[in-house]
Amino acid sequence: MCGIVGYIGKRDVAPLLLEGLQRLEYRGYDSAGIVVTSPKTSGLKMVKAKGRVRDLEAKVPARFKGTTGIAHTRWATHGAPSDVNAHPHLDAEGKVAVVHNGIIDNASELRRKLEADGVEFLSETDTEVLVHLIARAQGEKLEDKVRETIRIIEGTYGIAVLHADYPDRIVVARNGSPVVLGIGEKEMFVASDIAALVAHTRQIVTLDDGEMATLKADDFRTYTTEGTRTTAEPTTVEWEAASYDMGGHDTYMHKEIHEQADAVDRVLRGRIDDRFSTVRLGGLNLDAREARQIRRVKILGCGTSYHAGMIGAQMIEELARIPADAEPASEFRYRNAVVDPDTLYVAVSQSGETYDVLAAVQELKRKGARVLGVVNVVGSAIAREADGGIYVHAGPEVCVVSTKCFTNTTVAFALLALHLGRTRDLSVRDGKRIIEGLRKLPGQITEILDQEDEIKKLAEEYAEARSMLFIGRVRGYPVAREASLKLKEVSYIHAEAYPASELKHGPLALIEPALPTVAIVPDDDLLEKNRAALEEIKARSGRILAVAHQCQEKADQTIVVPKNEAELDPILMGIPLQLLAYHTALSLGRDIDKPRNLAKSVTVE
């Protein structure tokens, strides 16, 4: 959610900041703003606008010069989208400017105290509290003022601060919301996401929670909120600016769906060990003896990552014969769960910054649990907090709804399941069988994507539906869950997913010609059970679209997908339903890359 961009150097800052905000548009937002200054000018100059970055750009005057600045895209939490509620926020004298991601939990209490002291608030936001606190702080340096303010606030924040009296620096701080520094040649950048930085530098420093930084044009330093200096070595980002371009596609979602064959090839590359019919996952930091001591696996994620975890749990149980389950991290962190020393916990997040997942990881670490991370972003918070893990190497995913990262995460879980299985009782023969199946995936994904024209026609037919039902059994159920989520996210059509075995326990009451059912029907040992479910729906005049390995007689239409090993089939069966959701949304004229009310990186509760 929200996006922060900042720059200090010698270049004209406004075009740089506006470009950075455009690269962060995928995160979801409803307003934007920019403030600039320079050592040669006095005061701060600010422009804000409700709407898109292009609306902000249209309001920026021609003579809006500066060499230092911060900018922001806001996703409303406190107060409706408006020019006034947009960031940055200034104090009464116009000397302090702040942009902020996160939520200040004690903002109402602090606001009342400030109002009692005569402070007049212009906005409804929690962020404006920060501005007035920094302006009134007694510290001699800007760093001291920010530190003094941080001590009395509660909640999550990623902030960047400008002060007219200190035009040679930007001060930033992080607690629960990402802050990334970009190291240039006599210029420095800051952002909430590396997407805003890679066009200018690939040398980055990621702040930890409880860490601050001061950026000057030719230097930066990091330190704790208590003032103790920390050491921060820049790392090189593997993604390039071109990775964020649309590449000839009309939308990022379409591009990312079509990148999946190459993305899966990347997650497999260098990890398969044919000699021992297993895989090499050195980043796990888990030797064979420790792997054999695992008695249970608990996977934690939110949304799409949770659904990938459901598929992963099934693969771990099937291949490694270890009891495994997945749970929403947002529920786990609040239910005071029993933490078992023999349980391996796996945290899943595309961004590596999802707040609920990160909070669950921190609580597990506090209780002494072993935690692995399955993330896409190198150096992200969850990657740093975890004891080890797997990078899924999907590449940048810009569209709010996740496609290629979901697929790569399920493949990463297949690798983990194979690794754990081969340290236990999975045979060499079965190890070879799974490896052969993994190697087939990129080519089979291409086969599925080649059916796009046919799937587009189906989507145009089903776009008239006001609601849809998705069903699957065992391996097919997580696929149904994810397909249902994709459709509702991007098309705004109501959709529900149920286990096929639950039809008799309520959902059959909904079946009628106006409610289409999408059925996941793999060719496995439950094929006849799934066909029986189709019979039940047809007997009640229900309309059926099947996703199967062969045409289904009782379905009105069938999308046929290539057959892989039974354990790996769920990885493929969701891909045509990504295209179905995409083309349904396209036919309805939706804003596909930026669905309403949603954000890419959910870094607040």
C-alpha positions in Angstrom: 0.0 0.0 0.0 1.0 3.6 -0.3 4.3 4.6 -1.9 7.3 6.7 -0.9 9.9 8.2 -3.1 12.7 10.7 -2.1 15.8 12.1 -3.7 18.7 14.3 -2.7 21.5 15.3 -5.2 22.0 17.8 -7.9 19.4 16.9 -10.5 16.0 18.6 -10.9 14.0 16.6 -8.4 10.4 16.9 -9.5 10.6 14.8 -12.7 12.5 12.1 -10.8 9.9 11.9 -8.0 7.0 11.9 -10.5 8.6 9.1 -12.4 9.2 7.2 -9.2 5.5 7.6 -8.2 4.5 6.3 -11.6 6.5 3.1 -11.0 4.7 2.7 -7.6 1.2 3.1 -9.0 0.7 -0.7 -9.0 0.7 -0.7 -5.2 -2.8 0.9 -5.0 -3.5 4.5 -4.1 -6.1 7.2 -4.3 -4.1 10.5 -4.1 -0.6 11.8 -4.5 1.7 14.6 -3.5 5.2 16.1 -3.8 7.3 18.6 -1.8 10.7 20.0 -2.9 13.4 22.2 -1.6 17.1 22.9 -2.1 20.0 24.5 -0.2 19.9 27.5 -2.6 16.2 28.3 -2.0 14.2 29.0 1.1 11.2 27.0 2.3 9.3 24.0 1.0 7.1 23.9 -2.1 4.3 21.4 -2.2 1.6 20.2 -4.6 -1.0 17.5 -3.8 -3.9 16.0 -5.8 -6.7 13.5 -5.3 -6.6 10.9 -8.1 -3.8 9.5 -10.2 -0.2 10.6 -10.5 -1.1 12.1 -13.9 -3.5 14.4 -12.0 -0.7 15.5 -9.7 1.7 16.0 -12.6 -0.9 18.3 -14.3 -0.9 20.5 -11.2 2.9 20.9 -10.8 3.9 24.4 -12.1 6.6 24.9 -14.6 8.8 26.7 -12.1 8.8 24.0 -9.4 12.5 23.6 -9.0 14.5 21.9 -6.3 17.3 19.3 -5.8 15.8 17.6 -2.7 12.3 16.2 -2.4 9.9 13.6 -1.1 6.7 12.3 -2.7 3.9 9.9 -1.9 1.0 7.9 -3.2 -1.7 7.4 -0.5 -4.1 4.6 0.1 -6.7 6.0 2.4 -6.9 4.8 6.0 -7.7 7.9 8.1 -9.9 10.2 6.1 -11.4 9.9 2.7 -9.3 10.5 -0.5 -8.9 14.3 -1.0 -6.3 16.9 -1.8 -6.1 17.9 1.9 -5.7 14.3 3.2 -3.0 13.5 0.6 0.6 13.4 1.6 3.0 15.1 2.2 1.8 17.0 5.3 3.2 20.3 6.5 3.3 21.9 10.0 1.7 25.3 10.6 4.8 27.2 9.7 5.5 25.2 6.5 8.9 24.1 7.7 8.4 20.3 8.2 7.1 17.9 5.6 6.4 14.2 6.2 5.3 11.3 4.0 4.2 8.1 5.9 3.3 4.6 5.2 1.6 2.6 8.0 -0.8 3.4 10.8 -0.2 5.4 14.0 -2.3 3.5 16.6 -2.3 6.2 19.2 -2.9 9.1 16.7 -6.3 10.0 18.3 -4.8 10.4 21.7 -1.8 12.4 20.4 -4.1 14.6 18.3 -6.3 15.5 21.3 -3.2 16.6 23.3 -1.9 18.7 20.4 -5.3 20.3 19.9 -5.4 21.1 23.6 -2.0 22.9 23.1 -3.5 25.0 20.3 -2.5 23.1 17.2 -4.9 23.3 14.3 -5.2 20.2 12.1 -6.0 20.6 8.4 -6.5 16.9 7.6 -8.1 13.8 9.1 -5.0 11.7 8.8 -2.9 10.1 11.5 0.2 11.3 9.6 -0.4 15.0 10.4 0.2 14.1 14.0 3.8 13.2 13.1 4.4 16.5 11.4 3.3 18.6 14.4 5.2 16.4 16.8 8.5 16.8 14.8 8.0 20.5 14.5 7.5 20.9 18.2 10.3 18.5 19.2 13.2 20.0 21.2 16.1 18.3 19.5 18.9 20.4 18.0 19.2 18.3 14.9 16.5 17.0 12.6 17.5 13.4 13.5 16.9 14.2 17.1 13.5 15.7 16.4 12.4 12.6 14.5 13.8 10.3 17.2 12.0 12.2 19.9 8.8 11.8 18.0 9.2 8.1 17.3 9.6 7.4 21.0 6.0 8.5 21.7 4.1 7.0 18.8 2.7 3.5 18.6 2.0 1.6 15.4 3.7 1.0 12.1 5.6 3.5 9.9 7.9 4.1 7.1 8.5 7.8 7.0 10.6 10.3 5.1 11.1 13.8 6.6 12.2 17.2 5.1 12.9 20.3 7.1 13.4 23.8 5.6 16.1 24.5 8.2 18.0 21.4 7.1 17.8 21.4 3.3 20.9 19.2 3.0 19.3 16.0 4.3 16.4 13.6 4.3 15.7 11.7 7.5 13.9 8.3 7.2 12.8 5.7 9.7 11.1 2.3 9.6 9.0 0.2 11.9 6.9 -2.5 10.1 6.7 -0.7 6.7 9.5 -1.0 4.2 12.1 1.7 3.6 14.8 1.1 1.0 17.8 3.4 0.3 19.2 3.7 -3.2 22.9 4.6 -3.4 24.0 6.7 -6.4 27.0 8.8 -7.5 26.8 11.9 -5.4 23.0 11.4 -5.1 20.8 9.3 -2.8 17.3 7.9 -3.2 14.8 6.5 -0.8 11.6 4.6 -1.6 9.2 2.1 -0.1 9.8 -0.3 -3.0 12.9 -1.0 -5.2 10.6 -0.5 -8.3 11.0 3.3 -7.8 14.8 3.0 -7.7 16.0 0.5 -10.3 15.9 3.1 -13.2 18.6 5.1 -11.3 20.6 2.6 -9.2 20.8 -1.1 -8.4 22.8 -0.5 -5.2 20.3 -0.6 -2.3 20.2 -0.7 1.5 17.1 -2.0 3.2 16.4 -0.7 6.7 15.4 -3.0 9.5 12.6 -2.3 12.0 13.8 0.2 14.6 16.3 1.7 12.2 16.7 5.2 10.9 18.9 6.8 8.2 20.1 10.2 7.2 20.6 10.8 3.5 22.9 13.6 2.1 23.8 14.0 -1.5 27.2 12.4 -1.1 26.7 10.2 1.9 24.3 8.2 4.1 24.4 6.8 7.5 22.1 4.4 9.4 21.5 4.1 13.1 18.9 2.8 15.6 16.1 4.9 17.0 18.3 5.1 20.1 21.1 6.7 18.1 23.5 3.8 17.9 25.3 3.6 14.6 24.6 0.5 12.5 26.5 -0.9 9.6 24.7 -1.1 6.3 26.4 -2.7 3.2 24.7 -2.0 -0.1 23.5 -5.0 -2.1 22.9 -5.3 -5.8 19.4 -5.7 -7.0 19.0 -8.4 -9.7 16.0 -6.8 -11.3 16.5 -4.1 -14.0 14.3 -1.2 -14.9 13.2 -3.0 -18.1 11.6 -5.7 -15.9 9.0 -3.1 -14.9 8.0 -2.2 -18.5 4.9 -3.6 -20.1 6.8 -5.3 -22.9 4.2 -4.9 -25.7 1.3 -6.1 -23.6 -1.8 -4.1 -22.9 -1.6 -4.7 -19.2 0.9 -5.9 -16.6 -1.4 -8.8 -15.7 -1.4 -10.1 -19.2 2.4 -9.7 -19.4 2.9 -11.6 -16.1 0.5 -14.4 -17.0 2.6 -14.9 -20.2 5.9 -14.8 -18.3 5.1 -17.9 -16.3 6.9 -20.4 -18.4 10.2 -18.5 -18.1 9.5 -17.7 -14.4 9.1 -21.4 -13.6 12.3 -22.2 -15.5 14.1 -19.6 -13.2 12.8 -21.1 -10.0 14.0 -24.6 -11.1 17.4 -23.5 -12.5 20.4 -24.8 -10.7 18.3 -26.5 -8.0 17.7 -30.0 -9.5 20.1 -32.7 -8.4 19.7 -35.6 -10.8 22.4 -37.7 -9.1 20.4 -38.2 -6.0 16.9 -37.5 -7.5 16.4 -34.5 -5.2 16.9 -30.8 -5.2 19.5 -28.4 -3.7 18.1 -25.7 -1.5 21.1 -24.3 0.3 19.2 -21.3 1.5 17.1 -23.4 3.9 19.9 -23.7 6.4 18.4 -27.0 7.3 20.6 -30.1 7.3 19.4 -33.7 6.7 19.3 -34.5 10.4 17.3 -31.4 11.3 14.9 -32.2 8.4 14.3 -35.6 9.7 13.4 -34.2 13.1 10.5 -32.2 11.7 7.2 -33.6 12.9 4.8 -31.1 11.4 4.8 -28.2 8.9 2.7 -25.1 9.4 2.4 -22.7 6.4 1.4 -19.1 7.0 0.3 -16.6 4.3 -2.4 -14.2 3.3 -4.6 -14.2 0.2 -2.9 -15.7 -2.8 0.1 -16.7 -0.7 -2.2 -18.6 1.6 -3.7 -20.5 -1.3 -0.2 -21.4 -2.5 0.5 -22.6 1.0 -2.6 -24.9 0.8 -1.2 -26.5 -2.3 2.3 -26.7 -0.7 0.9 -28.4 2.4 -0.7 -31.1 0.3 2.5 -31.7 -1.6 4.5 -31.9 1.6 2.1 -34.5 3.1 2.1 -36.5 -0.1 5.8 -36.5 -0.9 7.4 -36.2 2.6 4.6 -37.8 4.6 4.8 -35.1 7.2 1.6 -33.7 8.6 1.2 -30.2 7.1 -1.4 -27.5 6.9 -1.8 -23.9 5.9 -3.5 -21.1 7.8 -4.1 -17.4 7.2 -1.3 -15.5 9.0 -3.7 -12.8 9.9 -5.6 -15.4 12.0 -2.6 -17.3 13.4 -1.0 -14.2 14.9 -4.0 -13.4 17.1 -5.1 -16.8 18.4 -2.2 -17.5 20.8 -1.2 -20.7 18.9 0.8 -23.4 20.6 4.3 -23.3 19.2 5.8 -26.7 18.9 9.6 -27.1 18.7 9.2 -30.0 16.3 7.1 -27.9 13.9 8.7 -26.2 10.9 6.9 -22.9 10.2 6.9 -21.5 6.6 6.0 -17.9 6.0 4.9 -17.0 2.5 4.7 -13.5 0.9 5.2 -12.2 -2.6 6.6 -8.9 -1.3 8.3 -10.3 1.8 6.8 -7.3 3.6 3.2 -8.4 4.2 2.5 -7.1 7.7 0.4 -9.9 9.1 2.9 -12.5 7.9 5.8 -10.5 9.2 4.1 -10.1 12.6 3.5 -13.8 12.8 7.2 -14.5 11.9 8.3 -12.1 14.7 6.0 -13.8 17.2 7.2 -17.3 16.2 10.9 -16.2 16.5 10.2 -14.7 19.9 8.9 -18.2 21.0 11.9 -20.0 19.6 10.4 -21.5 16.5 12.3 -22.4 13.3 10.8 -20.3 10.5 11.5 -20.5 6.8 10.5 -17.8 4.3 9.2 -18.3 0.8 9.4 -14.9 -0.8 10.0 -13.2 -4.1 12.0 -10.1 -3.0 15.6 -10.6 -2.0 16.5 -8.8 1.3 12.8 -8.2 2.2 11.8 -8.1 5.9 10.5 -11.7 6.1 13.6 -12.9 4.3 15.8 -11.2 6.9 13.8 -12.3 9.9 13.5 -16.0 8.8 16.1 -18.7 9.6 16.3 -19.6 6.0 14.1 -20.0 3.0 13.5 -20.1 -0.7 13.5 -17.2 -3.2 10.9 -17.9 -5.8 12.6 -15.8 -8.6 9.4 -14.8 -10.3 10.8 -11.4 -11.2 9.0 -8.1 -10.5 5.2 -8.5 -10.4 3.5 -5.1 -11.0 -0.2 -6.0 -11.4 -2.0 -5.9 -8.0 -3.4 -9.4 -8.6 -0.7 -12.1 -8.4 -0.3 -14.6 -11.1 3.3 -15.6 -11.9 4.4 -15.3 -8.3 1.6 -17.6 -7.2 2.7 -20.2 -9.7 6.4 -19.9 -8.8 5.5 -20.2 -5.1 3.7 -23.5 -5.7 6.7 -24.8 -7.6 8.9 -23.7 -4.7 6.8 -25.7 -2.4 7.1 -28.7 -4.8 10.9 -28.3 -4.4 10.6 -28.2 -0.6 8.3 -31.2 -0.6 10.7 -33.2 -2.7 13.7 -32.1 -0.6 12.0 -33.1 2.6 10.7 -36.3 1.0 14.1 -37.5 -0.1 15.6 -36.9 3.3 13.0 -39.3 4.6 11.2 -42.1 2.8 10.6 -40.9 -0.7 12.1 -43.4 -3.1 14.7 -42.6 -5.8 12.1 -43.7 -8.4 9.5 -41.2 -7.1 12.1 -38.5 -6.8 13.0 -39.0 -10.5 9.3 -39.0 -11.4 8.7 -35.6 -9.7 11.8 -34.1 -11.2 10.7 -35.2 -14.7 7.3 -33.6 -13.9 8.9 -30.3 -12.8 10.9 -30.1 -16.0 7.8 -30.5 -18.1 6.1 -27.5 -16.4 7.4 -24.7 -18.6 6.4 -26.4 -21.8 3.0 -27.3 -20.5 2.4 -23.8 -19.3 3.1 -22.6 -22.8 0.5 -25.2 -24.1 -2.1 -23.7 -21.8 -1.4 -20.2 -22.8 -1.7 -21.1 -26.4 -5.4 -21.7 -25.7 -6.0 -18.0 -24.8 -8.3 -17.3 -27.8 -10.7 -20.1 -26.8 -10.6 -19.0 -23.1 -11.3 -15.4 -24.1 -14.5 -16.5 -25.8 -15.6 -18.4 -22.7 -14.8 -15.4 -20.6 -17.0 -13.2 -22.7 -19.9 -15.7 -22.2 -19.5 -15.9 -18.4 -19.0 -12.1 -18.0 -22.7 -11.8 -17.8 -22.9 -13.8 -14.6 -23.5 -11.9 -11.3 -22.0 -14.7 -9.3 -20.0 -17.9 -9.8 -19.3 -21.0 -7.8 -15.8 -22.8 -7.9 -15.5 -26.3 -6.7 -12.6 -28.8 -6.3 -11.8 -31.8 -4.3 -8.5 -32.3 -2.3 -5.9 -31.2 -4.8 -8.4 -29.2 -6.7 -9.9 -27.3 -3.8 -7.0 -24.8 -3.3 -7.0 -24.2 -7.1 -10.7 -23.4 -6.8 -10.0 -21.0 -3.9 -7.3 -19.1 -5.9 -9.4 -19.0 -9.1 -12.4 -17.6 -7.2 -10.2 -14.9 -5.6 -8.7 -14.0 -9.0 -12.2 -13.5 -10.5 -13.5 -11.4 -7.7 -10.3 -9.3 -7.5 -10.1 -8.3 -11.1 -13.6 -8.5 -12.5 -15.7 -7.6 -9.3 -18.0 -10.6 -9.9 -18.9 -12.3 -6.7 -17.4 -15.8 -6.5 -17.2 -18.5 -3.9 -15.1 -21.6 -3.6 -16.2 -24.8 -1.9 -14.9 -28.4 -1.6 -16.8 -30.5 -4.1 -17.7 -32.8 -1.3 -19.5 -30.0 0.5 -22.1 -29.4 -2.2 -24.8 -31.5 -0.4 -24.2 -29.5 2.8 -25.6 -26.2 1.6 -24.3 -24.8 -1.7 -26.6 -27.0 -3.8 -29.4 -24.6 -2.7 -27.8 -22.0 -4.9 -27.6 -24.0 -8.1 -29.6 -22.6 -11.0 -29.0 -21.7 -14.6 -27.9 -18.1 -13.7 -25.1 -19.4 -11.3 -22.3 -21.0 -13.4 -20.0 -23.5 -11.7 -16.3 -23.8 -12.5 -15.2 -27.3 -11.6 -11.6 -28.5 -11.1 -11.6 -32.1 -12.4 -8.1 -33.6 -12.4 -7.6 -37.1 -13.8 -6.6 -38.7 -10.5 -8.1 -41.3 -8.1 -10.9 -38.9 -7.3 -12.1 -38.5 -10.9 -15.3 -40.4 -10.5 -16.1 -38.6 -7.3 -15.7 -35.3 -9.1 -17.9 -36.5 -12.0 -20.6 -37.3 -9.5 -20.5 -33.7 -8.3 -21.0 -32.6 -11.9 -24.0 -34.9 -12.1 -25.5 -33.3 -9.0 -25.2 -29.8 -10.6 -26.6 -30.8 -14.0 -29.5 -32.5 -12.3 -30.4 -29.0 -11.0 -30.0 -27.2 -14.3 -26.6 -25.8 -13.4 -24.2 -24.5 -16.0 -20.7 -26.0 -15.7 -17.2 -25.0 -17.0 -14.7 -27.8 -16.2 -11.0 -27.5 -16.1 -9.8 -31.1 -16.7 -7.3 -33.4 -18.4 -10.0 -34.6 -20.7 -13.4 -33.4 -21.9 -16.1 -33.9 -19.3 -19.4 -35.1 -20.7 -21.5 -33.4 -18.0 -19.8 -30.0 -18.5 -21.1 -27.4 -20.9 -17.5 -26.5 -21.8 -14.2 -27.9 -20.8 -10.7 -26.3 -20.7 -8.3 -29.2 -21.3 -4.9 -28.9 -19.6 -1.9 -31.1 -20.1 -1.4 -34.0 -17.6 1.6 -34.0 -15.3 2.3 -36.0 -12.2 -0.8 -36.0 -9.9 1.1 -34.1 -7.1 2.0 -31.3 -9.6 -1.3 -31.0 -11.5 -2.6 -28.2 -9.3 0.3 -26.0 -10.4 -1.1 -26.1 -14.0 -4.8 -26.2 -13.4 -5.0 -22.7 -12.1 -3.3 -21.0 -15.1 -6.3 -21.1 -17.5 -8.4 -19.6 -14.8 -6.1 -16.7 -14.5 -6.8 -16.1 -18.2 -10.5 -16.5 -17.6 -10.4 -13.9 -14.8 -8.3 -11.6 -17.0 -10.6 -11.7 -20.1 -13.8 -11.5 -18.0 -12.5 -8.3 -16.4 -11.3 -7.0 -19.8 -14.8 -7.6 -21.3 -16.3 -5.7 -18.4 -13.9 -2.7 -18.8 -12.2 -3.1 -15.4 -9.0 -1.4 -14.4 -7.2 -4.7 -14.5 -3.8 -3.7 -13.1 -5.2 -1.6 -10.3 -8.5 -3.1 -9.0 -10.6 -0.9 -6.9 -9.9 -0.8 -3.1 -6.9 -3.1 -3.4 -3.2 -2.7 -3.0 -0.2 -4.8 -4.1 1.7 -4.9 -0.8 -0.5 -5.0 2.3 1.8 -3.5 4.8 -0.8 -2.4 7.3 -3.5 -4.5 9.2 
